[in-house]
């Protein structure tokens, strides 16, 4: 198997009341006067080898934490194994907690390519010159949406109903998990930090879904592809949630490479991804991922994200009262 994990940083866990800790371990939040982070996944601690030891037979890849680390490994392992065998390389996974950390790895060429969210691609292209390799096509489309979700038993039916309520954001650099709710609120002359009573970062979409499902927050904005994936593969996670709003179309989360990667290797990775549907094993992996195929990605698919950033004057950093993490 040509796949290994070299570095997964333990995720900080905030403590809350004994009742919540007893109900579900690995959860955290504090009074809404301060920023809060909720983490529902078990931490994973692995020894970190010398990342400077890189051979020609290795390719280092990062995966944006669109789902929690344990889920990321489970979902992507077969795909990375497949790519390693097709490319004749050992695929070495570098996992991080935040999207900005993944972009920094790419910017410093500490990884060669990555599966990233759409928002971080827009930021990373501007800051680091990230290059598109491919993007997944799902349900016949290379676009996807943000979903505004609430608990199915709640009385919330519009975003206005969530005024002064507790709301979950995914990541400071997330498109569907941060930019989308900023765009929704801008239309009614509001901002998240003043509209909602309390904001938290969960650092993965499955964590946000779980927070809404179990009533720890009143609402969340999540990646519609991830909600649909879990709605099919793990409906217990989504069955207590209800979608009350969908965003405009955004280009699907792409696979990107550093500027420093050789043109021949970029083309090889791209060919491997684009050819998966025509390969029996590749097609089986795509089916499990609920992906039709990978297609060549175009930069203008992500202009709608740039429009939100520009029109709302958004800084892809935490707002006042919100912090990325506490370790």
N, C-alpha and C positions, 0 to 999 in steps of 0.2 A: 504494500500500500504506500503510495507516494504522497502522504499527507501527514503533517505533524503540527502540533500546537506548540508555539514557543513562549508565548507571553500573554497571560490574561491577568489584568490588574484586578485585585479584589475591589469590589464596589462598596462604598461607604454605606452604612446602615444607620438610620436615625432611630432613636427610641421614642416611643409614644407611651400611652397609658398601658398598665398591666393588662387591661381587658383586651385591647387590640393585639398586644404581644401574644397573649394566650390564644386568641382567635386565629392568628396567622403570623408565624415567625417571619423575620426578614422584611418587615414593613417599617417605615418611619415617616413621621412628620411632626412638626412643632406648631406652636401657636402662629396664626397667620401674620402676625406682625413681622416675622422673619421669613426668609425664604425657606422652602421645604423641599426635601427630596424623598421620594418614595421608592423603595427597591423591594420587589417581590420575589426576586430570584435568589437562589442559594449562591453564596460566593464560591469561587473556585480559585485555589491558590496553587500555582505551579512554579517550579524553579525556572528562572529566566536565564537562558544560556547567553553566551557572548554573541550579541547580535551583529558584531563586526565580522564574525566568521561566516563569510558567504562565498560559496563556490559557484562555478559555472553551471553546476547541475541543480542549483536551487533557484526557485522563484518565490519571493515573499509576497504574500497577499494579505490584505486587511478587509474586514467586513464591518461596515457601519452598523452600529447596534440598533437596527430597526426593530429587532426582537432581542430579548434578553440573551446574555452570553450562552447559556446552556442550550436555548432553542436555536441560536445561530449555528452552533456547532452541529446540532442534530440535523438542521435543515440543509446546510451547505456542504456537509462532509462528502457525500456522494459526488456532488458536482466538482468539488476540488480534487477528489481522487481521480475522477474522469479526466479533468484537465491535465493533471500531472502525468497520467499515462499517455494521453494524446501528444503532449509536448515533450515527453521524455525527461521530465524535471521532477524534483522533489518540491512539492508545494508546501511552503512553511507559512502557517497562519499566525499573524500578529493581531491579537484582539485588544481593543481598547474600549473604554466606557463611553466616551463622547465622540460626536462627529468631528469636532475640531481637532481632537487628538489624532483621528484617522487622517484628516487633511494634513496635519503637521508631519505625520510619517511619510506621506506622499511627497510633501514639499521638500523634505530632507532626503528623499530617495532611500529611506529606511525600509520601505516596501516598494515593490515594482508596479503592482496594480491593485485595484480595490473594487469592491462592490459597495457603492455609496448611495446615499439618499439624494434626491434631486436638488434640494436646497444646498447641501454641501458641495455638489458639483458646481453650481453657479458661483458660489463663493470661491471654491478651489480653482476654478478656471481663471478667475480674475486675479487671485493672489499667487497661485503656483503654476498656472499654465497647464492644468490637467487636461488630458486628451481623451475624448470619447472613443471607446472601442465598440460597445454594443449596448443594447437595452432589451429588456424582456417584453415580449408581446403577450398580453393576457386577455383572454376573451376576444381575440381578434383585434386588439387595439394596443398601440404603444403609448396610450395616455391612461392616467388614473386620476383618482379624486381623493380629497380629504373627506372624512366622515365626522360629523359632529354627533357624538353618541351620549345617551343618558341611560339611566337605569330604566328597564322596561316598566316598572311599577310606579315611576315618578309621574308627576303631572306636567313635566316640562315638554313643550312642543316647539318652541322657537328659541333662538339664542337670547332674545330679550328676557325669557323666563329664567335665565341663569344669572341675572343681575344679583350681585352680592353673594353668590353661591361659590362653592369650592370647585376649582377647575384644574384639570391636569394638562400640562404641556409635556411634550416628549423630550426635546433637546433644544438648547439655545440656537442651534443651527438647522433645526428641522423645518422642512417645508410644510408638510401636512400637520406636524405636531406643534408648530409655532407660527409660521407665516400665515397659514390659512385663517386661524382665528383672529389674527391681527387684521387681515383683509375684511373679514366679516364684520368686525366691530367698527372698522373705519367707515363703513357704509352707514352706520347709525351714529357716527360722531363720537365713538368711544374708543378707549384703549384698554387692553387686558388688565394692566396693573391698577386701574381705577374702577373698571367696570365690575370685575369679579371681587368677591369678598376675600378670597384666598387663592393663591396659585402655587402649584407644586411642579417640579420636574420629576418624571418617572424614569427617563432614560431608555425606554423602549416602548413600542406600541402595545405589545402584549401586557406589559405592566399597567399601561393606561386603561386598557380594556378591563383588566382584572380589578383595577381601582373603582371603575364605574360599576362593574358587575356586583361587587361586594359592598357597595355603598360608602366607600371611603372618600369618594369625591362625587360631586353632582353631575359633572360632565367632563368630556375630554374630546380633543380633536385627534383623530388617528388616521393612519394610512389605510385607505379603503381596500387595497390589495391584501394587506395583512389581516384586516378584519374578515375579509371574505375567505382567506386561507384558513384561519382558525374556525370560522363558522362551518367549514366543511370538514376539517380534520379534527377539531376539538370543540364541538359545539357547546360543551359545558362552559367554555370560556366566554362565549358571546351570547348565549341564550338569555341572559338576564340584562342584555343591553338592547337599545333601540336607536336606530339612525334617524335623526330629525332634520339633517341638512347635509347636502353634498356640495362640494366646491366645484369650480370650473375645472377644466382639464389641465393636467400637468404632464410633461414627459415622464415616463416611468423611470424609477431609480436605475441609473446606468452602471456599467462597468467602465472604469477609467484607468488610465496609465499615466505614469510620470513622463515628463518631457525627455528625461534621460534614458528611458528604455529604448533599445534599438528598434529601428523601424521593422526589421525582420521579425523580432519577437512580438511586437505589437500585432503584426499581420498574422502570426502563427496563433496567438491567443484568439484573435478575432475569427479566424477560420474555424478553430475548434468550437467556439461558441455558436457560430452561425450554422455549423454542420451538424449540430446535435440532433435535430429533428430527423435527419436522414440516416442516423446511426441507431441501431436497435437499442443498445444500452443507453445512449444519450437520450433517446425519445422516452424511455422508461423513467429516467431521472427527471426530465422536464414534466412528465405527467404527474409525478409525485410532488413536484414543486408548483403544480397548477400553472405552468408556463406553456404557451403554445410553441414558442420558439424565441431565439434571440435574433434581433434584427440590427442592421447598422443604425447607430443613433445619430441624430442631427441636432446641432446646437440650438436651432431655432425652436425646437420642441419645448425648450425651457424658458422661452421669453415671457410666458405668463408669470413665472416666478420672479423674473427681473422686474416686471411691471409692478408687482406687489411691493417689492423692496423699494422701488423708486417712488411710487405714488404714496406709500405710507411713511416714507422716510425711515425705513426700518434699519436698525443696526442689528446685525446677526450676533449679538451678544446679549447676556442677561440684562433685563431692565432693572431699575431701582427696586430694591427689595427682593431681588432674585439672585441667587448665586448658582454657579455650575455644580459645585459639589463641596462637601466637607469630608476630609479624609482623616 
